[in-house]
Amino acid sequence: MVLKIIGAIIVIWLAFAVLGFIFKAVLTLVIVGAVVALVGGVGYALVKGGSDRKQIR
């Protein structure tokens, strides 16, 4: 009986460890994606330029 309890605790601990790793990896990918999107947007705006915008008359 004690071995079943210890086994269950180990399985739960491993599940939380895997979920924590997945959460950390996804959060890191989201942050990297946001930085890349920001840099890409700023770079696109710089390359496109702002003086050739058409005005509505």
N, C-alpha and C positions, 0 to 999 in steps of 0.2 A: 504494500500500500504506500509506503514511504517513497519507494522508487517511482511509482506512478505520479505522485505529487511533484517530486523533483524533476521528473521528465516533463511534466506539464509546464512547470516554471521555466525550464530551459527552452521549451518550444515557444512559449509566450515571449521570453526575452529575445530570442532570435527573430521572431516576427517583428517586434518593436525595433530591433536593430536594423532590419532590412527596410522597414517603412521609413525610419529616420534617414537612412542613406539615400533612398529614393527621393524623399522630400528635399534633402539638401542638394542633390544633383539637379532636380527640376528647378529649384530656386536659383541655383547658379546659372543654369541655362537661360532662364527668364531674364536675369540681370544682364548676362552677356548679350542676349538678343536685343534688349532695350538699348544698351550702349551702342551696338552696331547699327540699329535703326536710327538712333539720334545722329551718329556720325555720318551715316549715309544721307540722311535728310539735309544736314547742314552742308555736306559736300555737294549734293545735288543743287541746293539753292545757290551756292557759290559759283558753281560751273554754269548754271543757267543764267545767272545775272539778273539784275533787277531793273535795268534801264529800258528794256525793250517791251515792257508791259503795255498792252493796249488798254486805253481808257474808254469807258462807255460814254458816249456823247448824246 
